[in-house]
Amino acid sequence: MTRSVSYVSAAKLVAMAHGNPRVAIIDVRDEERRYEAHIAGSHHFASGSFAARLPELARATSDKDTLVFHCALSKVKSPPSLSSILAKL
C-alpha cells in the first residue's frame, strides 16, 4: 500500500472523487460548520471525537484507496486527524 500526504484544491478533489467509489472524503468539522456546508457523500467524524471513532472510520473506509480529510481550516484540524489514522495503519 502506498501512503502519501498532500493538500488538494477543491477543483482537484471534485475531479478525483467524481465517479470514483475508491475515494472517501472525511469531514472533521464540528456539527455547526458541517451543517452550514455539507459535502455530499462525505463521512462525518468531528475532530473532537475523532480518536475514539477510529475503528468506525476504518470500517467505513475499508474499501477505499484514497482518504481526503477536510475541515473549515484544513491546515488546522485535518493534519492531526490524518496523523491519528496513519499511526494506526
N, CA, C and O atoms as a CHARMM CRD file, in Angstrom:
* protein
*
  356
    1    1 MET  N      0.84000  -1.17000   0.00000 PROA 1      0.00000
    2    1 MET  CA     0.00000   0.00000   0.00000 PROA 1      0.00000
    3    1 MET  C      0.89100   1.24100   0.00000 PROA 1      0.00000
    4    1 MET  O      1.80500   1.35300   0.81600 PROA 1      0.00000
    5    2 THR  N      0.62400   2.16600  -0.91000 PROA 2      0.00000
    6    2 THR  CA     1.36400   3.41200  -0.97100 PROA 2      0.00000
    7    2 THR  C      0.68400   4.43400  -0.08800 PROA 2      0.00000
    8    2 THR  O     -0.53700   4.58800  -0.12900 PROA 2      0.00000
    9    3 ARG  N      1.47100   5.13100   0.70800 PROA 3      0.00000
   10    3 ARG  CA     0.92100   6.18200   1.56600 PROA 3      0.00000
   11    3 ARG  C      1.58500   7.48800   1.19300 PROA 3      0.00000
   12    3 ARG  O      2.81200   7.59200   1.17500 PROA 3      0.00000
   13    4 SER  N      0.78100   8.46800   0.90000 PROA 4      0.00000
   14    4 SER  CA     1.31400   9.79900   0.64700 PROA 4      0.00000
   15    4 SER  C      0.32400  10.81500   1.19300 PROA 4      0.00000
   16    4 SER  O     -0.87300  10.55200   1.30700 PROA 4      0.00000
   17    5 VAL  N      0.85100  11.96200   1.51900 PROA 5      0.00000
   18    5 VAL  CA     0.03100  13.03000   2.07600 PROA 5      0.00000
   19    5 VAL  C      0.27500  14.27900   1.25100 PROA 5      0.00000
   20    5 VAL  O      1.41900  14.66300   1.01200 PROA 5      0.00000
   21    6 SER  N     -0.80500  14.91000   0.81900 PROA 6      0.00000
   22    6 SER  CA    -0.67600  16.16600   0.08500 PROA 6      0.00000
   23    6 SER  C     -1.96700  16.95800   0.23400 PROA 6      0.00000
   24    6 SER  O     -3.02500  16.41000   0.54400 PROA 6      0.00000
   25    7 TYR  N     -1.85200  18.24500   0.00800 PROA 7      0.00000
   26    7 TYR  CA    -3.02400  19.11300   0.00700 PROA 7      0.00000
   27    7 TYR  C     -3.58200  19.13900  -1.40700 PROA 7      0.00000
   28    7 TYR  O     -2.82200  19.13600  -2.37600 PROA 7      0.00000
   29    8 VAL  N     -4.90200  19.16500  -1.53200 PROA 8      0.00000
   30    8 VAL  CA    -5.52900  19.24400  -2.84800 PROA 8      0.00000
   31    8 VAL  C     -6.51400  20.40400  -2.85600 PROA 8      0.00000
   32    8 VAL  O     -7.12800  20.72700  -1.84000 PROA 8      0.00000
   33    9 SER  N     -6.64800  21.01300  -4.00900 PROA 9      0.00000
   34    9 SER  CA    -7.61300  22.10400  -4.16100 PROA 9      0.00000
   35    9 SER  C     -9.01100  21.51200  -4.27300 PROA 9      0.00000
   36    9 SER  O     -9.18000  20.31600  -4.51300 PROA 9      0.00000
   37   10 ALA  N     -9.99800  22.36300  -4.09500 PROA 10     0.00000
   38   10 ALA  CA   -11.38600  21.91100  -4.22700 PROA 10     0.00000
   39   10 ALA  C    -11.63300  21.36600  -5.62900 PROA 10     0.00000
   40   10 ALA  O    -12.30000  20.34400  -5.79200 PROA 10     0.00000
   41   11 ALA  N    -11.09800  22.04600  -6.63900 PROA 11     0.00000
   42   11 ALA  CA   -11.29000  21.59600  -8.02100 PROA 11     0.00000
   43   11 ALA  C    -10.66100  20.22200  -8.24700 PROA 11     0.00000
   44   11 ALA  O    -11.25200  19.36800  -8.90900 PROA 11     0.00000
   45   12 LYS  N     -9.46900  20.01000  -7.70100 PROA 12     0.00000
   46   12 LYS  CA    -8.81000  18.71000  -7.85800 PROA 12     0.00000
   47   12 LYS  C     -9.58700  17.62300  -7.11900 PROA 12     0.00000
   48   12 LYS  O     -9.70200  16.49900  -7.60800 PROA 12     0.00000
   49   13 LEU  N    -10.11600  17.95200  -5.95000 PROA 13     0.00000
   50   13 LEU  CA   -10.90300  16.98000  -5.19500 PROA 13     0.00000
   51   13 LEU  C    -12.14600  16.56900  -5.97300 PROA 13     0.00000
   52   13 LEU  O    -12.48200  15.38600  -6.02700 PROA 13     0.00000
   53   14 VAL  N    -12.82200  17.52400  -6.56600 PROA 14     0.00000
   54   14 VAL  CA   -14.01000  17.21100  -7.36300 PROA 14     0.00000
   55   14 VAL  C    -13.62700  16.26700  -8.49600 PROA 14     0.00000
   56   14 VAL  O    -14.32500  15.28600  -8.75000 PROA 14     0.00000
   57   15 ALA  N    -12.52400  16.55800  -9.17700 PROA 15     0.00000
   58   15 ALA  CA   -12.07600  15.70600 -10.27800 PROA 15     0.00000
   59   15 ALA  C    -11.69300  14.31000  -9.78700 PROA 15     0.00000
   60   15 ALA  O    -12.00000  13.31600 -10.44500 PROA 15     0.00000
   61   16 MET  N    -11.03100  14.23200  -8.64500 PROA 16     0.00000
   62   16 MET  CA   -10.61600  12.94000  -8.08000 PROA 16     0.00000
   63   16 MET  C    -11.81400  12.08800  -7.67600 PROA 16     0.00000
   64   16 MET  O    -11.85700  10.89000  -7.95300 PROA 16     0.00000
   65   17 ALA  N    -12.78100  12.71400  -7.02100 PROA 17     0.00000
   66   17 ALA  CA   -13.88300  11.97800  -6.40200 PROA 17     0.00000
   67   17 ALA  C    -15.03600  11.67400  -7.35200 PROA 17     0.00000
   68   17 ALA  O    -15.76600  10.70500  -7.14500 PROA 17     0.00000
   69   18 HSD  N    -15.20800  12.48200  -8.38000 PROA 18     0.00000
   70   18 HSD  CA   -16.35400  12.32400  -9.28100 PROA 18     0.00000
   71   18 HSD  C    -16.34900  10.93900  -9.93700 PROA 18     0.00000
   72   18 HSD  O    -15.45400  10.61200 -10.71600 PROA 18     0.00000
   73   19 GLY  N    -17.34300  10.15100  -9.61400 PROA 19     0.00000
   74   19 GLY  CA   -17.48400   8.83400 -10.20900 PROA 19     0.00000
   75   19 GLY  C    -16.46200   7.81100  -9.74200 PROA 19     0.00000
   76   19 GLY  O    -16.35100   6.73700 -10.33300 PROA 19     0.00000
   77   20 ASN  N    -15.71500   8.12600  -8.69200 PROA 20     0.00000
   78   20 ASN  CA   -14.68900   7.21300  -8.20100 PROA 20     0.00000
   79   20 ASN  C    -15.08900   6.69500  -6.81900 PROA 20     0.00000
   80   20 ASN  O    -14.93700   7.40800  -5.82700 PROA 20     0.00000
   81   21 PRO  N    -15.59100   5.48200  -6.74200 PROA 21     0.00000
   82   21 PRO  CA   -16.03200   4.94100  -5.45500 PROA 21     0.00000
   83   21 PRO  C    -14.88400   4.59000  -4.51200 PROA 21     0.00000
   84   21 PRO  O    -15.12900   4.19400  -3.37300 PROA 21     0.00000
   85   22 ARG  N    -13.64100   4.72500  -4.96100 PROA 22     0.00000
   86   22 ARG  CA   -12.47900   4.38200  -4.13700 PROA 22     0.00000
   87   22 ARG  C    -11.94500   5.57800  -3.35800 PROA 22     0.00000
   88   22 ARG  O    -10.94800   5.45600  -2.64600 PROA 22     0.00000
   89   23 VAL  N    -12.60500   6.74600  -3.48500 PROA 23     0.00000
   90   23 VAL  CA   -12.20500   7.96200  -2.76800 PROA 23     0.00000
   91   23 VAL  C    -13.22500   8.24300  -1.67200 PROA 23     0.00000
   92   23 VAL  O    -14.43100   8.22800  -1.92100 PROA 23     0.00000
   93   24 ALA  N    -12.73800   8.50100  -0.45300 PROA 24     0.00000
   94   24 ALA  CA   -13.61900   8.86700   0.66200 PROA 24     0.00000
   95   24 ALA  C    -13.22100  10.23900   1.18100 PROA 24     0.00000
   96   24 ALA  O    -12.04100  10.51600   1.39700 PROA 24     0.00000
   97   25 ILE  N    -14.20400  11.08400   1.37500 PROA 25     0.00000
   98   25 ILE  CA   -13.97300  12.39800   1.96700 PROA 25     0.00000
   99   25 ILE  C    -14.37300  12.30500   3.43300 PROA 25     0.00000
  100   25 ILE  O    -15.50900  11.95700   3.75800 PROA 25     0.00000
  101   26 ILE  N    -13.42400  12.62200   4.31600 PROA 26     0.00000
  102   26 ILE  CA   -13.64500  12.57100   5.75100 PROA 26     0.00000
  103   26 ILE  C    -13.75800  14.00600   6.24200 PROA 26     0.00000
  104   26 ILE  O    -12.78100  14.75500   6.21300 PROA 26     0.00000
  105   27 ASP  N    -14.93100  14.38600   6.68600 PROA 27     0.00000
  106   27 ASP  CA   -15.21700  15.74500   7.14500 PROA 27     0.00000
  107   27 ASP  C    -14.99900  15.80300   8.65500 PROA 27     0.00000
  108   27 ASP  O    -15.75300  15.19700   9.41700 PROA 27     0.00000
  109   28 VAL  N    -13.96700  16.53200   9.08600 PROA 28     0.00000
  110   28 VAL  CA   -13.64100  16.59400  10.51700 PROA 28     0.00000
  111   28 VAL  C    -14.11400  17.89900  11.16900 PROA 28     0.00000
  112   28 VAL  O    -13.68700  18.23500  12.27400 PROA 28     0.00000
  113   29 ARG  N    -14.99500  18.62600  10.48300 PROA 29     0.00000
  114   29 ARG  CA   -15.53600  19.86400  11.05700 PROA 29     0.00000
  115   29 ARG  C    -16.53000  19.54300  12.16600 PROA 29     0.00000
  116   29 ARG  O    -17.07800  18.44300  12.23100 PROA 29     0.00000
  117   30 ASP  N    -16.75300  20.53400  13.04300 PROA 30     0.00000
  118   30 ASP  CA   -17.76300  20.35300  14.07800 PROA 30     0.00000
  119   30 ASP  C    -19.15000  20.37800  13.43100 PROA 30     0.00000
  120   30 ASP  O    -19.28900  20.73800  12.26200 PROA 30     0.00000
  121   31 GLU  N    -20.16500  19.99700  14.19100 PROA 31     0.00000
  122   31 GLU  CA   -21.52900  19.88700  13.65800 PROA 31     0.00000
  123   31 GLU  C    -22.02800  21.18500  13.02900 PROA 31     0.00000
  124   31 GLU  O    -22.63000  21.16700  11.95500 PROA 31     0.00000
  125   32 GLU  N    -21.78000  22.30700  13.69500 PROA 32     0.00000
  126   32 GLU  CA   -22.28800  23.58400  13.19900 PROA 32     0.00000
  127   32 GLU  C    -21.71400  23.91700  11.82500 PROA 32     0.00000
  128   32 GLU  O    -22.45700  24.28200  10.91500 PROA 32     0.00000
  129   33 ARG  N    -20.42300  23.79700  11.67300 PROA 33     0.00000
  130   33 ARG  CA   -19.80800  24.12200  10.37600 PROA 33     0.00000
  131   33 ARG  C    -20.20200  23.11700   9.30700 PROA 33     0.00000
  132   33 ARG  O    -20.37900  23.48000   8.14400 PROA 33     0.00000
  133   34 ARG  N    -20.33900  21.87600   9.69100 PROA 34     0.00000
  134   34 ARG  CA   -20.75300  20.87100   8.72100 PROA 34     0.00000
  135   34 ARG  C    -22.17600  21.16000   8.24400 PROA 34     0.00000
  136   34 ARG  O    -22.48000  21.01300   7.06000 PROA 34     0.00000
  137   35 TYR  N    -23.03700  21.56800   9.16300 PROA 35     0.00000
  138   35 TYR  CA   -24.41900  21.88300   8.81600 PROA 35     0.00000
  139   35 TYR  C    -24.47600  23.03500   7.81700 PROA 35     0.00000
  140   35 TYR  O    -25.29900  23.03000   6.90100 PROA 35     0.00000
  141   36 GLU  N    -23.59800  24.02100   7.99700 PROA 36     0.00000
  142   36 GLU  CA   -23.58500  25.19200   7.11500 PROA 36     0.00000
  143   36 GLU  C    -23.20400  24.83800   5.68500 PROA 36     0.00000
  144   36 GLU  O    -23.67200  25.48100   4.74500 PROA 36     0.00000
  145   37 ALA  N    -22.36800  23.83300   5.50800 PROA 37     0.00000
  146   37 ALA  CA   -21.89400  23.48900   4.16500 PROA 37     0.00000
  147   37 ALA  C    -21.56100  22.00400   4.09000 PROA 37     0.00000
  148   37 ALA  O    -20.39100  21.62100   4.09500 PROA 37     0.00000
  149   38 HSD  N    -22.58700  21.17800   4.02000 PROA 38     0.00000
  150   38 HSD  CA   -22.41800  19.72500   3.95300 PROA 38     0.00000
  151   38 HSD  C    -21.75600  19.32100   2.63500 PROA 38     0.00000
  152   38 HSD  O    -22.06700  19.88100   1.58400 PROA 38     0.00000
  153   39 ILE  N    -20.85200  18.35700   2.69500 PROA 39     0.00000
  154   39 ILE  CA   -20.22300  17.80500   1.49600 PROA 39     0.00000
  155   39 ILE  C    -20.93900  16.49600   1.18300 PROA 39     0.00000
  156   39 ILE  O    -20.82600  15.52200   1.92800 PROA 39     0.00000
  157   40 ALA  N    -21.66500  16.48100   0.09100 PROA 40     0.00000
  158   40 ALA  CA   -22.43500  15.29500  -0.28200 PROA 40     0.00000
  159   40 ALA  C    -21.53200  14.07300  -0.37400 PROA 40     0.00000
  160   40 ALA  O    -20.46700  14.11100  -0.99100 PROA 40     0.00000
  161   41 GLY  N    -21.97800  12.98900   0.25300 PROA 41     0.00000
  162   41 GLY  CA   -21.24600  11.73200   0.19400 PROA 41     0.00000
  163   41 GLY  C    -20.08900  11.60700   1.16500 PROA 41     0.00000
  164   41 GLY  O    -19.41000  10.58100   1.19400 PROA 41     0.00000
  165   42 SER  N    -19.85600  12.64600   1.96400 PROA 42     0.00000
  166   42 SER  CA   -18.72400  12.59800   2.89900 PROA 42     0.00000
  167   42 SER  C    -19.08100  11.80100   4.15300 PROA 42     0.00000
  168   42 SER  O    -20.25200  11.58100   4.46200 PROA 42     0.00000
  169   43 HSD  N    -18.04500  11.38100   4.85700 PROA 43     0.00000
  170   43 HSD  CA   -18.18500  10.71600   6.15400 PROA 43     0.00000
  171   43 HSD  C    -17.86400  11.75600   7.21600 PROA 43     0.00000
  172   43 HSD  O    -16.82000  12.40600   7.14700 PROA 43     0.00000
  173   44 HSD  N    -18.74600  11.92500   8.19900 PROA 44     0.00000
  174   44 HSD  CA   -18.50700  12.94100   9.22500 PROA 44     0.00000
  175   44 HSD  C    -17.92000  12.31000  10.47600 PROA 44     0.00000
  176   44 HSD  O    -18.54400  11.46300  11.11500 PROA 44     0.00000
  177   45 PHE  N    -16.71500  12.73600  10.81200 PROA 45     0.00000
  178   45 PHE  CA   -16.01800  12.30800  12.02300 PROA 45     0.00000
  179   45 PHE  C    -15.41700  13.55900  12.63900 PROA 45     0.00000
  180   45 PHE  O    -14.25900  13.88100  12.37500 PROA 45     0.00000
  181   46 ALA  N    -16.18300  14.26800  13.45400 PROA 46     0.00000
  182   46 ALA  CA   -15.73300  15.53900  14.03500 PROA 46     0.00000
  183   46 ALA  C    -14.41200  15.35800  14.76800 PROA 46     0.00000
  184   46 ALA  O    -14.18600  14.34100  15.42400 PROA 46     0.00000
  185   47 SER  N    -13.54600  16.35300  14.64800 PROA 47     0.00000
  186   47 SER  CA   -12.20100  16.24800  15.22600 PROA 47     0.00000
  187   47 SER  C    -12.22700  16.00500  16.73100 PROA 47     0.00000
  188   47 SER  O    -11.33300  15.34500  17.26000 PROA 47     0.00000
  189   48 GLY  N    -13.22600  16.52100  17.42500 PROA 48     0.00000
  190   48 GLY  CA   -13.30300  16.35000  18.87200 PROA 48     0.00000
  191   48 GLY  C    -13.50300  14.91100  19.31900 PROA 48     0.00000
  192   48 GLY  O    -13.11100  14.54400  20.42600 PROA 48     0.00000
  193   49 SER  N    -14.11000  14.09300  18.46700 PROA 49     0.00000
  194   49 SER  CA   -14.34500  12.68600  18.81000 PROA 49     0.00000
  195   49 SER  C    -13.61900  11.74200  17.85900 PROA 49     0.00000
  196   49 SER  O    -13.87300  10.53800  17.84900 PROA 49     0.00000
  197   50 PHE  N    -12.72500  12.29600  17.07100 PROA 50     0.00000
  198   50 PHE  CA   -12.07700  11.52500  16.00700 PROA 50     0.00000
  199   50 PHE  C    -11.35100  10.29000  16.52800 PROA 50     0.00000
  200   50 PHE  O    -11.57200   9.18600  16.03000 PROA 50     0.00000
  201   51 ALA  N    -10.49600  10.46500  17.51500 PROA 51     0.00000
  202   51 ALA  CA    -9.68000   9.34900  18.01100 PROA 51     0.00000
  203   51 ALA  C    -10.54600   8.19700  18.51900 PROA 51     0.00000
  204   51 ALA  O    -10.23800   7.03200  18.27000 PROA 51     0.00000
  205   52 ALA  N    -11.61100   8.51300  19.21900 PROA 52     0.00000
  206   52 ALA  CA   -12.48900   7.47700  19.76600 PROA 52     0.00000
  207   52 ALA  C    -13.24700   6.72900  18.67200 PROA 52     0.00000
  208   52 ALA  O    -13.68800   5.59700  18.87400 PROA 52     0.00000
  209   53 ARG  N    -13.39300   7.36500  17.52200 PROA 53     0.00000
  210   53 ARG  CA   -14.17600   6.76300  16.44000 PROA 53     0.00000
  211   53 ARG  C    -13.32000   6.14100  15.33900 PROA 53     0.00000
  212   53 ARG  O    -13.84500   5.77300  14.28800 PROA 53     0.00000
  213   54 LEU  N    -12.00400   6.01700  15.56400 PROA 54     0.00000
  214   54 LEU  CA   -11.13100   5.43800  14.54100 PROA 54     0.00000
  215   54 LEU  C    -11.57600   4.05300  14.06800 PROA 54     0.00000
  216   54 LEU  O    -11.54300   3.79700  12.86400 PROA 54     0.00000
  217   55 PRO  N    -11.98900   3.15300  14.95800 PROA 55     0.00000
  218   55 PRO  CA   -12.44700   1.84900  14.45900 PROA 55     0.00000
  219   55 PRO  C    -13.63900   1.97200  13.49700 PROA 55     0.00000
  220   55 PRO  O    -13.71900   1.25600  12.49900 PROA 55     0.00000
  221   56 GLU  N    -14.55200   2.87800  13.81000 PROA 56     0.00000
  222   56 GLU  CA   -15.70900   3.11000  12.93600 PROA 56     0.00000
  223   56 GLU  C    -15.25700   3.66400  11.58800 PROA 56     0.00000
  224   56 GLU  O    -15.76500   3.25500  10.54400 PROA 56     0.00000
  225   57 LEU  N    -14.30800   4.58900  11.61000 PROA 57     0.00000
  226   57 LEU  CA   -13.77100   5.15500  10.36900 PROA 57     0.00000
  227   57 LEU  C    -13.09000   4.06700   9.54100 PROA 57     0.00000
  228   57 LEU  O    -13.25300   4.01800   8.32200 PROA 57     0.00000
  229   58 ALA  N    -12.33600   3.20700  10.19600 PROA 58     0.00000
  230   58 ALA  CA   -11.65900   2.11800   9.48200 PROA 58     0.00000
  231   58 ALA  C    -12.66900   1.22300   8.76900 PROA 58     0.00000
  232   58 ALA  O    -12.44700   0.81900   7.62800 PROA 58     0.00000
  233   59 ARG  N    -13.76500   0.91800   9.43300 PROA 59     0.00000
  234   59 ARG  CA   -14.80800   0.09500   8.80300 PROA 59     0.00000
  235   59 ARG  C    -15.45600   0.83200   7.63300 PROA 59     0.00000
  236   59 ARG  O    -15.68700   0.24600   6.57600 PROA 59     0.00000
  237   60 ALA  N    -15.74600   2.11300   7.82300 PROA 60     0.00000
  238   60 ALA  CA   -16.44000   2.89700   6.79900 PROA 60     0.00000
  239   60 ALA  C    -15.59600   3.11500   5.55100 PROA 60     0.00000
  240   60 ALA  O    -16.13400   3.36300   4.47200 PROA 60     0.00000
  241   61 THR  N    -14.28700   3.02600   5.69000 PROA 61     0.00000
  242   61 THR  CA   -13.40200   3.32000   4.55700 PROA 61     0.00000
  243   61 THR  C    -12.53200   2.13400   4.15200 PROA 61     0.00000
  244   61 THR  O    -11.56100   2.30600   3.41600 PROA 61     0.00000
  245   62 SER  N    -12.86400   0.95000   4.61700 PROA 62     0.00000
  246   62 SER  CA   -12.01200  -0.21900   4.36300 PROA 62     0.00000
  247   62 SER  C    -11.84800  -0.54700   2.88200 PROA 62     0.00000
  248   62 SER  O    -10.85300  -1.16000   2.49700 PROA 62     0.00000
  249   63 ASP  N    -12.79600  -0.15400   2.05600 PROA 63     0.00000
  250   63 ASP  CA   -12.70800  -0.44800   0.62500 PROA 63     0.00000
  251   63 ASP  C    -12.23200   0.75100  -0.19500 PROA 63     0.00000
  252   63 ASP  O    -12.38900   0.76400  -1.41600 PROA 63     0.00000
  253   64 LYS  N    -11.65700   1.75100   0.45900 PROA 64     0.00000
  254   64 LYS  CA   -11.21500   2.97200  -0.22500 PROA 64     0.00000
  255   64 LYS  C     -9.70000   2.97700  -0.41600 PROA 64     0.00000
  256   64 LYS  O     -8.95500   2.46300   0.41800 PROA 64     0.00000
  257   65 ASP  N     -9.26100   3.55900  -1.51400 PROA 65     0.00000
  258   65 ASP  CA    -7.83400   3.72000  -1.79500 PROA 65     0.00000
  259   65 ASP  C     -7.32400   5.08200  -1.35800 PROA 65     0.00000
  260   65 ASP  O     -6.15500   5.23200  -1.00400 PROA 65     0.00000
  261   66 THR  N     -8.20600   6.07500  -1.38600 PROA 66     0.00000
  262   66 THR  CA    -7.81100   7.45300  -1.10300 PROA 66     0.00000
  263   66 THR  C     -8.74400   8.04900  -0.06400 PROA 66     0.00000
  264   66 THR  O     -9.96400   8.02800  -0.22800 PROA 66     0.00000
  265   67 LEU  N     -8.16400   8.58200   1.00800 PROA 67     0.00000
  266   67 LEU  CA    -8.93200   9.28800   2.03100 PROA 67     0.00000
  267   67 LEU  C     -8.54900  10.75100   1.97300 PROA 67     0.00000
  268   67 LEU  O     -7.36500  11.09000   2.00100 PROA 67     0.00000
  269   68 VAL  N     -9.54400  11.62100   1.89300 PROA 68     0.00000
  270   68 VAL  CA    -9.32000  13.06200   1.86800 PROA 68     0.00000
  271   68 VAL  C     -9.93900  13.63500   3.13400 PROA 68     0.00000
  272   68 VAL  O    -11.13600  13.47200   3.37200 PROA 68     0.00000
  273   69 PHE  N     -9.13200  14.30300   3.94100 PROA 69     0.00000
  274   69 PHE  CA    -9.60300  14.90000   5.18800 PROA 69     0.00000
  275   69 PHE  C     -9.89400  16.37000   4.94900 PROA 69     0.00000
  276   69 PHE  O     -9.07400  17.09000   4.37900 PROA 69     0.00000
  277   70 HSD  N    -11.07400  16.81400   5.39000 PROA 70     0.00000
  278   70 HSD  CA   -11.47800  18.20700   5.18300 PROA 70     0.00000
  279   70 HSD  C    -11.93700  18.82800   6.49200 PROA 70     0.00000
  280   70 HSD  O    -12.62000  18.19000   7.29300 PROA 70     0.00000
  281   71 CYS  N    -11.55300  20.07700   6.69700 PROA 71     0.00000
  282   71 CYS  CA   -12.11200  20.87300   7.78900 PROA 71     0.00000
  283   71 CYS  C    -12.23600  22.30600   7.30600 PROA 71     0.00000
  284   71 CYS  O    -11.74600  22.64600   6.22900 PROA 71     0.00000
  285   72 ALA  N    -12.88100  23.14000   8.08800 PROA 72     0.00000
  286   72 ALA  CA   -13.04600  24.54000   7.70600 PROA 72     0.00000
  287   72 ALA  C    -11.68800  25.22000   7.58100 PROA 72     0.00000
  288   72 ALA  O    -11.50200  26.10300   6.74400 PROA 72     0.00000
  289   73 LEU  N    -10.76200  24.81000   8.40100 PROA 73     0.00000
  290   73 LEU  CA    -9.38900  25.30900   8.36100 PROA 73     0.00000
  291   73 LEU  C     -8.50100  24.10200   8.08700 PROA 73     0.00000
  292   73 LEU  O     -7.87500  23.57600   9.00800 PROA 73     0.00000
  293   74 SER  N     -8.43900  23.66100   6.85400 PROA 74     0.00000
  294   74 SER  CA    -7.84100  22.37200   6.50900 PROA 74     0.00000
  295   74 SER  C     -6.41900  22.15700   6.99500 PROA 74     0.00000
  296   74 SER  O     -5.97000  21.01600   7.10500 PROA 74     0.00000
  297   75 LYS  N     -5.72400  23.20600   7.28000 PROA 75     0.00000
  298   75 LYS  CA    -4.35800  23.03100   7.77300 PROA 75     0.00000
  299   75 LYS  C     -4.30300  23.02800   9.29500 PROA 75     0.00000
  300   75 LYS  O     -3.21800  23.00100   9.87500 PROA 75     0.00000
  301   76 VAL  N     -5.46500  23.05500   9.94600 PROA 76     0.00000
  302   76 VAL  CA    -5.50400  23.07500  11.40700 PROA 76     0.00000
  303   76 VAL  C     -5.99600  21.73400  11.96700 PROA 76     0.00000
  304   76 VAL  O     -5.27100  21.08400  12.72000 PROA 76     0.00000
  305   77 LYS  N     -7.20100  21.31600  11.61600 PROA 77     0.00000
  306   77 LYS  CA    -7.78200  20.09500  12.18900 PROA 77     0.00000
  307   77 LYS  C     -7.48300  18.84000  11.37100 PROA 77     0.00000
  308   77 LYS  O     -7.35700  17.75400  11.93800 PROA 77     0.00000
  309   78 SER  N     -7.37100  18.96800  10.07200 PROA 78     0.00000
  310   78 SER  CA    -7.14000  17.78600   9.24600 PROA 78     0.00000
  311   78 SER  C     -5.80900  17.09900   9.51400 PROA 78     0.00000
  312   78 SER  O     -5.78900  15.87400   9.63200 PROA 78     0.00000
  313   79 PRO  N     -4.68200  17.83100   9.61800 PROA 79     0.00000
  314   79 PRO  CA    -3.40900  17.12900   9.86000 PROA 79     0.00000
  315   79 PRO  C     -3.38200  16.27100  11.12200 PROA 79     0.00000
  316   79 PRO  O     -2.89900  15.14100  11.05500 PROA 79     0.00000
  317   80 PRO  N     -3.87600  16.74700  12.27600 PROA 80     0.00000
  318   80 PRO  CA    -3.88000  15.85800  13.44400 PROA 80     0.00000
  319   80 PRO  C     -4.77600  14.62900  13.24600 PROA 80     0.00000
  320   80 PRO  O     -4.44600  13.54000  13.71500 PROA 80     0.00000
  321   81 SER  N     -5.88700  14.79900  12.56500 PROA 81     0.00000
  322   81 SER  CA    -6.77000  13.66400  12.29700 PROA 81     0.00000
  323   81 SER  C     -6.06800  12.65400  11.40300 PROA 81     0.00000
  324   81 SER  O     -6.13800  11.44700  11.63500 PROA 81     0.00000
  325   82 LEU  N     -5.40100  13.15500  10.39200 PROA 82     0.00000
  326   82 LEU  CA    -4.65100  12.28400   9.49200 PROA 82     0.00000
  327   82 LEU  C     -3.53400  11.57500  10.23900 PROA 82     0.00000
  328   82 LEU  O     -3.31400  10.38000  10.03600 PROA 82     0.00000
  329   83 SER  N     -2.83400  12.28700  11.09000 PROA 83     0.00000
  330   83 SER  CA    -1.75800  11.67500  11.87700 PROA 83     0.00000
  331   83 SER  C     -2.29000  10.54200  12.74300 PROA 83     0.00000
  332   83 SER  O     -1.63100   9.51200  12.88900 PROA 83     0.00000
  333   84 SER  N     -3.47000  10.72100  13.31700 PROA 84     0.00000
  334   84 SER  CA    -4.07900   9.67900  14.15400 PROA 84     0.00000
  335   84 SER  C     -4.32300   8.40400  13.37100 PROA 84     0.00000
  336   84 SER  O     -4.03900   7.30600  13.84900 PROA 84     0.00000
  337   85 ILE  N     -4.84700   8.55300  12.17100 PROA 85     0.00000
  338   85 ILE  CA    -5.15200   7.35000  11.39100 PROA 85     0.00000
  339   85 ILE  C     -3.88200   6.72200  10.83100 PROA 85     0.00000
  340   85 ILE  O     -3.79400   5.49600  10.75800 PROA 85     0.00000
  341   86 LEU  N     -2.90400   7.51800  10.43500 PROA 86     0.00000
  342   86 LEU  CA    -1.64800   6.95300   9.93500 PROA 86     0.00000
  343   86 LEU  C     -0.92900   6.15700  11.01500 PROA 86     0.00000
  344   86 LEU  O     -0.28800   5.14800  10.72200 PROA 86     0.00000
  345   87 ALA  N     -1.03100   6.60000  12.24800 PROA 87     0.00000
  346   87 ALA  CA    -0.39100   5.88600  13.35300 PROA 87     0.00000
  347   87 ALA  C     -1.01500   4.51100  13.57200 PROA 87     0.00000
  348   87 ALA  O     -0.36000   3.60500  14.08900 PROA 87     0.00000
  349   88 LYS  N     -2.27400   4.35500  13.18200 PROA 88     0.00000
  350   88 LYS  CA    -2.97200   3.08200  13.37200 PROA 88     0.00000
  351   88 LYS  C     -2.77800   2.11800  12.20400 PROA 88     0.00000
  352   88 LYS  O     -3.09500   0.93400  12.32100 PROA 88     0.00000
  353   89 LEU  N     -2.26200   2.61200  11.08300 PROA 89     0.00000
  354   89 LEU  CA    -2.08800   1.74500   9.90300 PROA 89     0.00000
  355   89 LEU  C     -0.85700   0.87900  10.02200 PROA 89     0.00000
  356   89 LEU  O     -0.56500   0.09500   9.12000 PROA 89     0.00000
